[in-house]
């Protein structure tokens, strides 16, 4: 991901995701509690889940931002705004 997209996500996207409360660590932790895992493995898995969640969220944000800017640019070119 381009550094500018990462900064934009950190500024805007991350706050929106936190408000949406779509990442539920307690729920994941509860599911892992049902498995025979030691605490170190459980923590490693929770960290891995969060890392993937953050990475996918940031990539989706960057793709959406790029698409939105492309569509806006195309609209400006067609209408001459």
Helices and strands as residue ranges (DSSP letters): H 3-8, I 9-13, H 14-20, H 25-33, H 39-79
